[in-house]
Amino acid sequence: MRLGTVIGRVTLCQTIPALRGARWLLVSPFARGHFQQRTEPPAGLSREPSPVIYDDLGGGLGDTVGFVEGREAAMPFDRDTPVDAINVALVDDVFYSPLP
Amino acid sequence: MLLARVEGSLIATRKHRSLNGWRLLICQPMDGAGVPQGGPVVAIDGLGAGLHQPVIVSTDGAAARHAVNDPKSPVRMMVIGIVDEISRGATR
C-alpha cells in the first residue's frame, strides 16, 4: 500500500461494462520527504505521476488515502476486472518519525 | 521481498474489511547499508515490529491474503520478518 492525497475526481463517460458506475479518485502519491504529520496532508504535489484509483470507501478531495497497485488491486472484484489501483484505506492519523 | 526500516504507523478507521485489526506500519525500503531506496510503503504487521527496526516486507499479495484469511482482499505488503543482523560480505 502507498499513501497519497486525493487531488481530484475522475468521471468517465464511456467505459467497459465491468467498470460502469465506478468512482475514481486522482491521487498525488507521497514521496519520502513529503509525508504527512498527524492529520493535515502536506502541501504541494509530488513529482511522481498521479494515478487514478478505484474507490468504494468514499474518499474526498484533500483526504489522505492508502492505495494498492498491481494485480492485488483487482482481487476484491467478483469477476476479472482491469483495475490496477484501488483505495483500501482512508487515513485518519499518521505517526511518522524517520531516522535522520 | 524488501529490506525496509519501520518509520511510523498510521490509523485508518475506514478501510477494507480484511485490514480490520491489523497494524499498518510505514516501512522505508533501504539497501544493506541502510540508505533509503524510493518512497515509504505501508505494510500490515502481525509480528509487532518496533519503530526504526529493520524488517523484511513481502510484496506479493498471496502471503498477505492468506494471513488476513480473505481471498478477495487487496492487501499486498506484509511484514514477514524482523531482522536481527545484516552482514554484508564482499560481492565477487
N, CA and C atoms of all chains as a GROMACS GRO file, in nm:
protein
  576
    1MET      N    1   0.086  -0.120   0.000
    1MET     CA    2   0.000   0.000   0.000
    1MET      C    3   0.088   0.123   0.000
    2ARG      N    4   0.049   0.228  -0.075
    2ARG     CA    5   0.119   0.358  -0.071
    2ARG      C    6   0.020   0.465  -0.028
    3LEU      N    7   0.071   0.573   0.030
    3LEU     CA    8  -0.017   0.680   0.073
    3LEU      C    9  -0.018   0.791  -0.030
    4GLY      N   10  -0.126   0.865  -0.032
    4GLY     CA   11  -0.133   0.978  -0.125
    4GLY      C   12  -0.246   1.070  -0.085
    5THR      N   13  -0.246   1.191  -0.142
    5THR     CA   14  -0.353   1.287  -0.115
    5THR      C   15  -0.448   1.290  -0.234
    6VAL      N   16  -0.579   1.291  -0.207
    6VAL     CA   17  -0.676   1.298  -0.317
    6VAL      C   18  -0.675   1.440  -0.370
    7ILE      N   19  -0.642   1.458  -0.498
    7ILE     CA   20  -0.636   1.593  -0.555
    7ILE      C   21  -0.745   1.612  -0.659
    8GLY      N   22  -0.826   1.508  -0.683
    8GLY     CA   23  -0.930   1.529  -0.783
    8GLY      C   24  -1.014   1.405  -0.799
    9ARG      N   25  -1.125   1.418  -0.874
    9ARG     CA   26  -1.209   1.302  -0.906
    9ARG      C   27  -1.221   1.292  -1.056
   10VAL      N   28  -1.240   1.170  -1.104
   10VAL     CA   29  -1.248   1.146  -1.248
   10VAL      C   30  -1.382   1.083  -1.279
   11THR      N   31  -1.454   1.139  -1.375
   11THR     CA   32  -1.582   1.080  -1.416
   11THR      C   33  -1.568   1.034  -1.560
   12LEU      N   34  -1.602   0.907  -1.584
   12LEU     CA   35  -1.588   0.852  -1.718
   12LEU      C   36  -1.722   0.859  -1.790
   13CYS      N   37  -1.722   0.899  -1.918
   13CYS     CA   38  -1.849   0.897  -1.991
   13CYS      C   39  -1.863   0.764  -2.062
   14GLN      N   40  -1.755   0.705  -2.107
   14GLN     CA   41  -1.762   0.574  -2.173
   14GLN      C   42  -1.668   0.479  -2.100
   15THR      N   43  -1.716   0.361  -2.065
   15THR     CA   44  -1.626   0.264  -2.005
   15THR      C   45  -1.677   0.124  -2.032
   16ILE      N   46  -1.598   0.024  -1.996
   16ILE     CA   47  -1.640  -0.113  -2.020
   16ILE      C   48  -1.745  -0.150  -1.916
   17PRO      N   49  -1.832  -0.247  -1.946
   17PRO     CA   50  -1.942  -0.277  -1.854
   17PRO      C   51  -1.895  -0.306  -1.710
   18ALA      N   52  -1.781  -0.371  -1.695
   18ALA     CA   53  -1.739  -0.410  -1.560
   18ALA      C   54  -1.713  -0.286  -1.474
   19LEU      N   55  -1.680  -0.173  -1.537
   19LEU     CA   56  -1.642  -0.056  -1.458
   19LEU      C   57  -1.748   0.053  -1.462
   20ARG      N   58  -1.867   0.018  -1.513
   20ARG     CA   59  -1.970   0.122  -1.521
   20ARG      C   60  -2.011   0.161  -1.380
   21GLY      N   61  -2.028   0.294  -1.356
   21GLY     CA   62  -2.076   0.340  -1.226
   21GLY      C   63  -1.970   0.340  -1.118
   22ALA      N   64  -1.843   0.321  -1.159
   22ALA     CA   65  -1.737   0.319  -1.058
   22ALA      C   66  -1.699   0.461  -1.023
   23ARG      N   67  -1.630   0.474  -0.909
   23ARG     CA   68  -1.590   0.605  -0.860
   23ARG      C   69  -1.438   0.612  -0.867
   24TRP      N   70  -1.382   0.718  -0.927
   24TRP     CA   71  -1.238   0.724  -0.946
   24TRP      C   72  -1.182   0.848  -0.880
   25LEU      N   73  -1.069   0.833  -0.812
   25LEU     CA   74  -1.004   0.946  -0.746
   25LEU      C   75  -0.867   0.968  -0.807
   26LEU      N   76  -0.831   1.094  -0.825
   26LEU     CA   77  -0.697   1.127  -0.872
   26LEU      C   78  -0.613   1.153  -0.747
   27VAL      N   79  -0.499   1.082  -0.736
   27VAL     CA   80  -0.421   1.087  -0.611
   27VAL      C   81  -0.279   1.130  -0.640
   28SER      N   82  -0.227   1.220  -0.555
   28SER     CA   83  -0.086   1.257  -0.566
   28SER      C   84  -0.010   1.177  -0.461
   29PRO      N   85   0.076   1.081  -0.503
   29PRO     CA   86   0.138   0.993  -0.404
   29PRO      C   87   0.241   1.065  -0.318
   30PHE      N   88   0.257   1.022  -0.194
   30PHE     CA   89   0.356   1.081  -0.103
   30PHE      C   90   0.496   1.037  -0.145
   31ALA      N   91   0.586   1.130  -0.149
   31ALA     CA   92   0.728   1.092  -0.164
   31ALA      C   93   0.788   1.090  -0.023
   32ARG      N   94   0.916   1.056  -0.015
   32ARG     CA   95   0.972   1.034   0.119
   32ARG      C   96   0.970   1.162   0.203
   33GLY      N   97   1.018   1.276   0.143
   33GLY     CA   98   1.026   1.396   0.225
   33GLY      C   99   0.895   1.470   0.233
   34HIS      N  100   0.788   1.403   0.204
   34HIS     CA  101   0.662   1.469   0.174
   34HIS      C  102   0.556   1.417   0.268
   35PHE      N  103   0.598   1.347   0.375
   35PHE     CA  104   0.500   1.268   0.448
   35PHE      C  105   0.418   1.356   0.540
   36GLN      N  106   0.300   1.312   0.565
   36GLN     CA  107   0.204   1.389   0.644
   36GLN      C  108   0.240   1.382   0.792
   37GLN      N  109   0.216   1.490   0.864
   37GLN     CA  110   0.229   1.488   1.011
   37GLN      C  111   0.089   1.498   1.070
   38ARG      N  112   0.059   1.402   1.159
   38ARG     CA  113  -0.074   1.398   1.224
   38ARG      C  114  -0.185   1.391   1.120
   39THR      N  115  -0.273   1.487   1.113
   39THR     CA  116  -0.389   1.466   1.026
   39THR      C  117  -0.386   1.556   0.903
   40GLU      N  118  -0.304   1.664   0.903
   40GLU     CA  119  -0.318   1.752   0.784
   40GLU      C  120  -0.222   1.702   0.675
   41PRO      N  121  -0.277   1.680   0.552
   41PRO     CA  122  -0.193   1.633   0.443
   41PRO      C  123  -0.093   1.742   0.403
   42PRO      N  124   0.022   1.703   0.348
   42PRO     CA  125   0.125   1.801   0.314
   42PRO      C  126   0.083   1.886   0.194
   43ALA      N  127   0.139   2.007   0.186
   43ALA     CA  128   0.106   2.097   0.074
   43ALA      C  129   0.188   2.054  -0.046
   44GLY      N  130   0.141   2.090  -0.166
   44GLY     CA  131   0.221   2.069  -0.286
   44GLY      C  132   0.209   1.930  -0.341
   45LEU      N  133   0.221   1.920  -0.472
   45LEU     CA  134   0.211   1.790  -0.539
   45LEU      C  135   0.348   1.724  -0.537
   46SER      N  136   0.348   1.590  -0.542
   46SER     CA  137   0.478   1.522  -0.550
   46SER      C  138   0.514   1.508  -0.698
   47ARG      N  139   0.641   1.484  -0.723
   47ARG     CA  140   0.688   1.478  -0.864
   47ARG      C  141   0.645   1.349  -0.930
   48GLU      N  142   0.602   1.251  -0.847
   48GLU     CA  143   0.566   1.124  -0.910
   48GLU      C  144   0.434   1.141  -0.986
   49PRO      N  145   0.409   1.055  -1.087
   49PRO     CA  146   0.283   1.068  -1.161
   49PRO      C  147   0.164   1.040  -1.068
   50SER      N  148   0.052   1.106  -1.095
   50SER     CA  149  -0.065   1.090  -1.008
   50SER      C  150  -0.154   0.981  -1.065
   51PRO      N  151  -0.167   0.867  -0.998
   51PRO     CA  152  -0.253   0.761  -1.052
   51PRO      C  153  -0.400   0.789  -1.027
   52VAL      N  154  -0.486   0.727  -1.107
   52VAL     CA  155  -0.630   0.730  -1.084
   52VAL      C  156  -0.664   0.599  -1.014
   53ILE      N  157  -0.729   0.605  -0.899
   53ILE     CA  158  -0.755   0.482  -0.824
   53ILE      C  159  -0.906   0.459  -0.813
   54TYR      N  160  -0.943   0.332  -0.813
   54TYR     CA  161  -1.082   0.292  -0.795
   54TYR      C  162  -1.117   0.311  -0.648
   55ASP      N  163  -1.233   0.368  -0.620
   55ASP     CA  164  -1.264   0.400  -0.480
   55ASP      C  165  -1.405   0.355  -0.443
   56ASP      N  166  -1.417   0.274  -0.340
   56ASP     CA  167  -1.553   0.244  -0.291
   56ASP      C  168  -1.561   0.273  -0.142
   57LEU      N  169  -1.464   0.351  -0.090
   57LEU     CA  170  -1.468   0.385   0.053
   57LEU      C  171  -1.519   0.528   0.072
   58GLY      N  172  -1.528   0.603  -0.033
   58GLY     CA  173  -1.581   0.738  -0.022
   58GLY      C  174  -1.476   0.841   0.010
   59GLY      N  175  -1.361   0.832  -0.054
   59GLY     CA  176  -1.257   0.932  -0.030
   59GLY      C  177  -1.294   1.062  -0.099
   60GLY      N  178  -1.265   1.175  -0.030
   60GLY     CA  179  -1.299   1.305  -0.087
   60GLY      C  180  -1.174   1.386  -0.115
   61LEU      N  181  -1.193   1.506  -0.167
   61LEU     CA  182  -1.081   1.593  -0.200
   61LEU      C  183  -1.003   1.625  -0.073
   62GLY      N  184  -0.870   1.616  -0.081
   62GLY     CA  185  -0.788   1.653   0.034
   62GLY      C  186  -0.769   1.540   0.133
   63ASP      N  187  -0.841   1.429   0.114
   63ASP     CA  188  -0.822   1.317   0.208
   63ASP      C  189  -0.688   1.250   0.181
   64THR      N  190  -0.634   1.189   0.288
   64THR     CA  191  -0.516   1.104   0.270
   64THR      C  192  -0.566   0.961   0.256
   65VAL      N  193  -0.528   0.897   0.147
   65VAL     CA  194  -0.576   0.760   0.124
   65VAL      C  195  -0.458   0.665   0.111
   66GLY      N  196  -0.483   0.537   0.143
   66GLY     CA  197  -0.384   0.432   0.120
   66GLY      C  198  -0.434   0.351   0.003
   67PHE      N  199  -0.353   0.340  -0.103
   67PHE     CA  200  -0.400   0.267  -0.220
   67PHE      C  201  -0.300   0.159  -0.255
   68VAL      N  202  -0.354   0.050  -0.313
   68VAL     CA  203  -0.272  -0.064  -0.352
   68VAL      C  204  -0.267  -0.069  -0.503
   69GLU      N  205  -0.147  -0.092  -0.558
   69GLU     CA  206  -0.132  -0.101  -0.703
   69GLU      C  207  -0.091  -0.243  -0.740
   70GLY      N  208  -0.120  -0.280  -0.865
   70GLY     CA  209  -0.077  -0.410  -0.912
   70GLY      C  210  -0.194  -0.507  -0.918
   71ARG      N  211  -0.164  -0.633  -0.938
   71ARG     CA  212  -0.266  -0.736  -0.956
   71ARG      C  213  -0.357  -0.746  -0.834
   72GLU      N  214  -0.300  -0.722  -0.717
   72GLU     CA  215  -0.379  -0.736  -0.594
   72GLU      C  216  -0.497  -0.639  -0.595
   73ALA      N  217  -0.486  -0.528  -0.671
   73ALA     CA  218  -0.595  -0.430  -0.671
   73ALA      C  219  -0.721  -0.488  -0.732
   74ALA      N  220  -0.710  -0.592  -0.815
   74ALA     CA  221  -0.829  -0.646  -0.880
   74ALA      C  222  -0.889  -0.761  -0.801
   75MET      N  223  -0.830  -0.793  -0.685
   75MET     CA  224  -0.878  -0.908  -0.608
   75MET      C  225  -1.022  -0.893  -0.555
   76PRO      N  226  -1.062  -0.775  -0.504
   76PRO     CA  227  -1.195  -0.767  -0.443
   76PRO      C  228  -1.310  -0.787  -0.540
   77PHE      N  229  -1.284  -0.786  -0.671
   77PHE     CA  230  -1.396  -0.792  -0.766
   77PHE      C  231  -1.437  -0.937  -0.788
   78ASP      N  232  -1.567  -0.957  -0.815
   78ASP     CA  233  -1.616  -1.093  -0.833
   78ASP      C  234  -1.562  -1.154  -0.962
   79ARG      N  235  -1.559  -1.071  -1.071
   79ARG     CA  236  -1.506  -1.130  -1.194
   79ARG      C  237  -1.385  -1.047  -1.236
   80ASP      N  238  -1.310  -1.098  -1.330
   80ASP     CA  239  -1.185  -1.032  -1.369
   80ASP      C  240  -1.214  -0.890  -1.414
   81THR      N  241  -1.149  -0.793  -1.348
   81THR     CA  242  -1.171  -0.651  -1.378
   81THR      C  243  -1.037  -0.584  -1.399
   82PRO      N  244  -1.024  -0.505  -1.505
   82PRO     CA  245  -0.894  -0.442  -1.534
   82PRO      C  246  -0.867  -0.321  -1.446
   83VAL      N  247  -0.859  -0.344  -1.316
   83VAL     CA  248  -0.828  -0.234  -1.224
   83VAL      C  249  -0.691  -0.263  -1.166
   84ASP      N  250  -0.602  -0.163  -1.164
   84ASP     CA  251  -0.470  -0.194  -1.106
   84ASP      C  252  -0.434  -0.096  -0.996
   85ALA      N  253  -0.530  -0.016  -0.949
   85ALA     CA  254  -0.501   0.071  -0.834
   85ALA      C  255  -0.634   0.092  -0.762
   86ILE      N  256  -0.635   0.059  -0.633
   86ILE     CA  257  -0.762   0.065  -0.559
   86ILE      C  258  -0.737   0.127  -0.423
   87ASN      N  259  -0.838   0.202  -0.377
   87ASN     CA  260  -0.831   0.267  -0.246
   87ASN      C  261  -0.864   0.163  -0.139
   88VAL      N  262  -0.774   0.140  -0.044
   88VAL     CA  263  -0.803   0.041   0.060
   88VAL      C  264  -0.813   0.104   0.198
   89ALA      N  265  -0.778   0.232   0.213
   89ALA     CA  266  -0.786   0.291   0.348
   89ALA      C  267  -0.799   0.441   0.341
   90LEU      N  268  -0.887   0.496   0.422
   90LEU     CA  269  -0.895   0.642   0.441
   90LEU      C  270  -0.817   0.670   0.568
   91VAL      N  271  -0.705   0.737   0.554
   91VAL     CA  272  -0.612   0.751   0.666
   91VAL      C  273  -0.657   0.865   0.758
   92ASP      N  274  -0.674   0.834   0.888
   92ASP     CA  275  -0.711   0.938   0.983
   92ASP      C  276  -0.588   1.007   1.039
   93ASP      N  277  -0.490   0.928   1.076
   93ASP     CA  278  -0.378   0.985   1.153
   93ASP      C  279  -0.250   0.914   1.113
   94VAL      N  280  -0.143   0.991   1.100
   94VAL     CA  281  -0.014   0.930   1.061
   94VAL      C  282   0.088   0.965   1.168
   95PHE      N  283   0.158   0.864   1.216
   95PHE     CA  284   0.273   0.890   1.303
   95PHE      C  285   0.397   0.854   1.223
   96TYR      N  286   0.480   0.955   1.193
   96TYR     CA  287   0.595   0.928   1.104
   96TYR      C  288   0.718   0.991   1.165
   97SER      N  289   0.817   0.908   1.201
   97SER     CA  290   0.940   0.968   1.254
   97SER      C  291   1.059   0.894   1.193
   98PRO      N  292   1.108   0.947   1.079
   98PRO     CA  293   1.220   0.878   1.012
   98PRO      C  294   1.350   0.900   1.086
   99LEU      N  295   1.443   0.809   1.066
   99LEU     CA  296   1.578   0.830   1.120
   99LEU      C  297   1.640   0.946   1.044
  100PRO      N  298   1.718   1.030   1.109
  100PRO     CA  299   1.778   1.145   1.036
  100PRO      C  300   1.865   1.098   0.922
  101MET      N  301   1.126  -0.971  -0.209
  101MET     CA  302   1.097  -0.914  -0.075
  101MET      C  303   1.185  -0.794  -0.054
  102LEU      N  304   1.138  -0.704   0.032
  102LEU     CA  305   1.212  -0.579   0.053
  102LEU      C  306   1.275  -0.580   0.190
  103LEU      N  307   1.399  -0.527   0.197
  103LEU     CA  308   1.457  -0.496   0.329
  103LEU      C  309   1.414  -0.354   0.358
  104ALA      N  310   1.352  -0.330   0.472
  104ALA     CA  311   1.300  -0.196   0.500
  104ALA      C  312   1.316  -0.164   0.647
  105ARG      N  313   1.299  -0.034   0.677
  105ARG     CA  314   1.306   0.009   0.817
  105ARG      C  315   1.170   0.065   0.856
  106VAL      N  316   1.123   0.026   0.975
  106VAL     CA  317   0.993   0.076   1.020
  106VAL      C  318   1.012   0.222   1.060
  107GLU      N  319   0.930   0.311   1.002
  107GLU     CA  320   0.948   0.453   1.032
  107GLU      C  321   0.822   0.518   1.084
  108GLY      N  322   0.720   0.439   1.110
  108GLY     CA  323   0.599   0.500   1.164
  108GLY      C  324   0.481   0.407   1.149
  109SER      N  325   0.366   0.459   1.186
  109SER     CA  326   0.245   0.377   1.169
  109SER      C  327   0.130   0.472   1.137
  110LEU      N  328   0.016   0.414   1.102
  110LEU     CA  329  -0.096   0.502   1.071
  110LEU      C  330  -0.226   0.440   1.120
  111ILE      N  331  -0.322   0.528   1.139
  111ILE     CA  332  -0.454   0.484   1.186
  111ILE      C  333  -0.553   0.514   1.074
  112ALA      N  334  -0.632   0.412   1.040
  112ALA     CA  335  -0.734   0.432   0.937
  112ALA      C  336  -0.857   0.354   0.980
  113THR      N  337  -0.959   0.425   1.025
  113THR     CA  338  -1.078   0.352   1.071
  113THR      C  339  -1.157   0.300   0.953
  114ARG      N  340  -1.166   0.379   0.847
  114ARG     CA  341  -1.247   0.335   0.732
  114ARG      C  342  -1.151   0.270   0.632
  115LYS      N  343  -1.154   0.136   0.625
  115LYS     CA  344  -1.064   0.065   0.534
  115LYS      C  345  -1.129  -0.065   0.490
  116HIS      N  346  -1.061  -0.136   0.401
  116HIS     CA  347  -1.116  -0.263   0.353
  116HIS      C  348  -1.130  -0.359   0.471
  117ARG      N  349  -1.238  -0.428   0.473
  117ARG     CA  350  -1.270  -0.510   0.593
  117ARG      C  351  -1.158  -0.609   0.626
  118SER      N  352  -1.084  -0.654   0.528
  118SER     CA  353  -0.982  -0.756   0.558
  118SER      C  354  -0.866  -0.694   0.636
  119LEU      N  355  -0.857  -0.563   0.642
  119LEU     CA  356  -0.746  -0.500   0.716
  119LEU      C  357  -0.783  -0.472   0.860
  120ASN      N  358  -0.909  -0.496   0.895
  120ASN     CA  359  -0.950  -0.466   1.032
  120ASN      C  360  -0.865  -0.543   1.132
  121GLY      N  361  -0.814  -0.472   1.235
  121GLY     CA  362  -0.740  -0.539   1.340
  121GLY      C  363  -0.593  -0.555   1.310
  122TRP      N  364  -0.547  -0.511   1.192
  122TRP     CA  365  -0.405  -0.527   1.159
  122TRP      C  366  -0.332  -0.395   1.181
  123ARG      N  367  -0.210  -0.404   1.235
  123ARG     CA  368  -0.127  -0.284   1.246
  123ARG      C  369  -0.080  -0.245   1.106
  124LEU      N  370  -0.083  -0.113   1.080
  124LEU     CA  371  -0.037  -0.064   0.949
  124LEU      C  372   0.092   0.013   0.974
  125LEU      N  373   0.202  -0.043   0.929
  125LEU     CA  374   0.334   0.016   0.955
  125LEU      C  375   0.387   0.086   0.830
  126ILE      N  376   0.445   0.205   0.852
  126ILE     CA  377   0.510   0.275   0.740
  126ILE      C  378   0.653   0.222   0.735
  127CYS      N  379   0.689   0.158   0.625
  127CYS     CA  380   0.822   0.098   0.610
  127CYS      C  381   0.896   0.164   0.496
  128GLN      N  382   1.020   0.202   0.524
  128GLN     CA  383   1.100   0.268   0.420
  128GLN      C  384   1.201   0.166   0.364
  129PRO      N  385   1.184   0.122   0.238
  129PRO     CA  386   1.280   0.028   0.182
  129PRO      C  387   1.420   0.088   0.183
  130MET      N  388   1.519   0.003   0.210
  130MET     CA  389   1.657   0.053   0.217
  130MET      C  390   1.751  -0.054   0.164
  131ASP      N  391   1.879  -0.014   0.136
  131ASP     CA  392   1.976  -0.116   0.092
  131ASP      C  393   2.050  -0.167   0.216
  132GLY      N  394   2.146  -0.255   0.193
  132GLY     CA  395   2.214  -0.320   0.306
  132GLY      C  396   2.278  -0.222   0.400
  133ALA      N  397   2.318  -0.104   0.345
  133ALA     CA  398   2.387  -0.006   0.431
  133ALA      C  399   2.289   0.085   0.502
  134GLY      N  400   2.160   0.064   0.475
  134GLY     CA  401   2.061   0.147   0.545
  134GLY      C  402   2.024   0.273   0.472
  135VAL      N  403   2.069   0.285   0.344
  135VAL     CA  404   2.035   0.406   0.269
  135VAL      C  405   1.895   0.390   0.211
  136PRO      N  406   1.801   0.487   0.234
  136PRO     CA  407   1.664   0.471   0.184
  136PRO      C  408   1.660   0.458   0.032
  137GLN      N  409   1.571   0.370  -0.014
  137GLN     CA  410   1.555   0.350  -0.158
  137GLN      C  411   1.410   0.381  -0.193
  138GLY      N  412   1.385   0.491  -0.260
  138GLY     CA  413   1.249   0.520  -0.304
  138GLY      C  414   1.163   0.566  -0.186
  139GLY      N  415   1.031   0.564  -0.207
  139GLY     CA  416   0.940   0.619  -0.108
  139GLY      C  417   0.894   0.513  -0.009
  140PRO      N  418   0.840   0.553   0.106
  140PRO     CA  419   0.791   0.456   0.205
  140PRO      C  420   0.667   0.385   0.153
  141VAL      N  421   0.649   0.262   0.202
  141VAL     CA  422   0.528   0.186   0.171
  141VAL      C  423   0.461   0.150   0.304
  142VAL      N  424   0.334   0.110   0.296
  142VAL     CA  425   0.262   0.073   0.418
  142VAL      C  426   0.237  -0.077   0.413
  143ALA      N  427   0.276  -0.146   0.519
  143ALA     CA  428   0.261  -0.291   0.522
  143ALA      C  429   0.182  -0.330   0.646
  144ILE      N  430   0.109  -0.440   0.636
  144ILE     CA  431   0.040  -0.489   0.755
  144ILE      C  432   0.142  -0.569   0.836
  145ASP      N  433   0.122  -0.567   0.968
  145ASP     CA  434   0.224  -0.630   1.052
  145ASP      C  435   0.156  -0.712   1.161
  146GLY      N  436   0.190  -0.841   1.167
  146GLY     CA  437   0.137  -0.926   1.273
  146GLY      C  438   0.245  -0.968   1.370
  147LEU      N  439   0.368  -0.919   1.348
  147LEU     CA  440   0.481  -0.965   1.431
  147LEU      C  441   0.516  -0.867   1.540
  148GLY      N  442   0.462  -0.746   1.534
  148GLY     CA  443   0.492  -0.649   1.639
  148GLY      C  444   0.626  -0.583   1.620
  149ALA      N  445   0.659  -0.543   1.497
  149ALA     CA  446   0.789  -0.479   1.474
  149ALA      C  447   0.787  -0.341   1.536
  150GLY      N  448   0.901  -0.301   1.594
  150GLY     CA  449   0.906  -0.172   1.662
  150GLY      C  450   0.957  -0.063   1.571
  151LEU      N  451   0.954   0.061   1.621
  151LEU     CA  452   0.996   0.176   1.542
  151LEU      C  453   1.145   0.165   1.512
  152HIS      N  454   1.184   0.201   1.391
  152HIS     CA  455   1.323   0.202   1.343
  152HIS      C  456   1.385   0.065   1.337
  153GLN      N  457   1.304  -0.040   1.347
  153GLN     CA  458   1.359  -0.176   1.338
  153GLN      C  459   1.366  -0.217   1.191
  154PRO      N  460   1.477  -0.279   1.148
  154PRO     CA  461   1.479  -0.332   1.010
  154PRO      C  462   1.390  -0.455   1.001
  155VAL      N  463   1.313  -0.460   0.893
  155VAL     CA  464   1.221  -0.574   0.873
  155VAL      C  465   1.231  -0.621   0.728
  156ILE      N  466   1.170  -0.739   0.704
  156ILE     CA  467   1.158  -0.790   0.567
  156ILE      C  468   1.010  -0.780   0.529
  157VAL      N  469   0.983  -0.715   0.416
  157VAL     CA  470   0.846  -0.694   0.374
  157VAL      C  471   0.822  -0.775   0.246
  158SER      N  472   0.716  -0.858   0.249
  158SER     CA  473   0.681  -0.933   0.128
  158SER      C  474   0.591  -0.846   0.042
  159THR      N  475   0.620  -0.841  -0.089
  159THR     CA  476   0.538  -0.755  -0.176
  159THR      C  477   0.440  -0.838  -0.258
  160ASP      N  478   0.430  -0.966  -0.227
  160ASP     CA  479   0.333  -1.045  -0.304
  160ASP      C  480   0.208  -1.060  -0.219
  161GLY      N  481   0.091  -1.039  -0.280
  161GLY     CA  482  -0.032  -1.040  -0.203
  161GLY      C  483  -0.072  -1.180  -0.156
  162ALA      N  484  -0.019  -1.286  -0.218
  162ALA     CA  485  -0.067  -1.421  -0.184
  162ALA      C  486  -0.046  -1.450  -0.036
  163ALA      N  487   0.076  -1.421   0.014
  163ALA     CA  488   0.104  -1.449   0.156
  163ALA      C  489   0.014  -1.362   0.244
  164ALA      N  490  -0.006  -1.237   0.202
  164ALA     CA  491  -0.085  -1.145   0.285
  164ALA      C  492  -0.232  -1.186   0.284
  165ARG      N  493  -0.283  -1.227   0.166
  165ARG     CA  494  -0.424  -1.268   0.161
  165ARG      C  495  -0.446  -1.388   0.252
  166HIS      N  496  -0.345  -1.478   0.252
  166HIS     CA  497  -0.359  -1.596   0.338
  166HIS      C  498  -0.359  -1.555   0.484
  167ALA      N  499  -0.275  -1.455   0.520
  167ALA     CA  500  -0.265  -1.412   0.660
  167ALA      C  501  -0.394  -1.344   0.706
  168VAL      N  502  -0.454  -1.263   0.618
  168VAL     CA  503  -0.578  -1.195   0.660
  168VAL      C  504  -0.698  -1.286   0.640
  169ASN      N  505  -0.674  -1.408   0.582
  169ASN     CA  506  -0.779  -1.506   0.569
  169ASN      C  507  -0.897  -1.454   0.486
  170ASP      N  508  -0.862  -1.382   0.376
  170ASP     CA  509  -0.969  -1.330   0.288
  170ASP      C  510  -0.916  -1.336   0.145
  171PRO      N  511  -0.961  -1.433   0.065
  171PRO     CA  512  -0.908  -1.448  -0.072
  171PRO      C  513  -0.941  -1.329  -0.161
  172LYS      N  514  -1.034  -1.242  -0.116
  172LYS     CA  515  -1.069  -1.127  -0.202
  172LYS      C  516  -1.006  -0.999  -0.148
  173SER      N  517  -0.906  -1.012  -0.062
  173SER     CA  518  -0.850  -0.891  -0.002
  173SER      C  519  -0.748  -0.828  -0.095
  174PRO      N  520  -0.749  -0.695  -0.110
  174PRO     CA  521  -0.650  -0.628  -0.194
  174PRO      C  522  -0.518  -0.601  -0.122
  175VAL      N  523  -0.498  -0.665  -0.004
  175VAL     CA  524  -0.377  -0.635   0.071
  175VAL      C  525  -0.256  -0.688  -0.006
  176ARG      N  526  -0.142  -0.620   0.008
  176ARG     CA  527  -0.026  -0.664  -0.072
  176ARG      C  528   0.100  -0.670   0.014
  177MET      N  529   0.136  -0.562   0.081
  177MET     CA  530   0.263  -0.561   0.156
  177MET      C  531   0.241  -0.616   0.296
  178MET      N  532   0.332  -0.701   0.340
  178MET     CA  533   0.319  -0.757   0.473
  178MET      C  534   0.457  -0.780   0.533
  179VAL      N  535   0.471  -0.746   0.662
  179VAL     CA  536   0.598  -0.769   0.732
  179VAL      C  537   0.606  -0.919   0.762
  180ILE      N  538   0.705  -0.986   0.706
  180ILE     CA  539   0.715  -1.130   0.728
  180ILE      C  540   0.839  -1.166   0.810
  181GLY      N  541   0.917  -1.068   0.852
  181GLY     CA  542   1.036  -1.099   0.932
  181GLY      C  543   1.093  -0.974   0.994
  182ILE      N  544   1.147  -0.991   1.116
  182ILE     CA  545   1.216  -0.881   1.183
  182ILE      C  546   1.364  -0.916   1.181
  183VAL      N  547   1.443  -0.824   1.130
  183VAL     CA  548   1.585  -0.853   1.104
  183VAL      C  549   1.666  -0.836   1.232
  184ASP      N  550   1.747  -0.936   1.267
  184ASP     CA  551   1.840  -0.922   1.380
  184ASP      C  552   1.967  -0.851   1.335
  185GLU      N  553   2.025  -0.904   1.224
  185GLU     CA  554   2.158  -0.856   1.190
  185GLU      C  555   2.172  -0.858   1.038
  186ILE      N  556   2.236  -0.756   0.984
  186ILE     CA  557   2.263  -0.754   0.839
  186ILE      C  558   2.414  -0.762   0.823
  187SER      N  559   2.463  -0.874   0.768
  187SER     CA  560   2.609  -0.882   0.747
  187SER      C  561   2.631  -0.880   0.596
  188ARG      N  562   2.712  -0.784   0.549
  188ARG     CA  563   2.730  -0.766   0.405
  188ARG      C  564   2.870  -0.815   0.369
  189GLY      N  565   2.874  -0.929   0.297
  189GLY     CA  566   3.004  -0.981   0.255
  189GLY      C  567   3.048  -0.909   0.129
  190ALA      N  568   3.176  -0.941   0.085
  190ALA     CA  569   3.227  -0.879  -0.037
  190ALA      C  570   3.154  -0.943  -0.154
  191THR      N  571   3.116  -0.862  -0.255
  191THR     CA  572   3.050  -0.920  -0.373
  191THR      C  573   3.159  -0.948  -0.474
  192ARG      N  574   3.159  -1.076  -0.521
  192ARG     CA  575   3.269  -1.110  -0.613
  192ARG      C  576   3.255  -1.035  -0.745
   0.00000   0.00000   0.00000
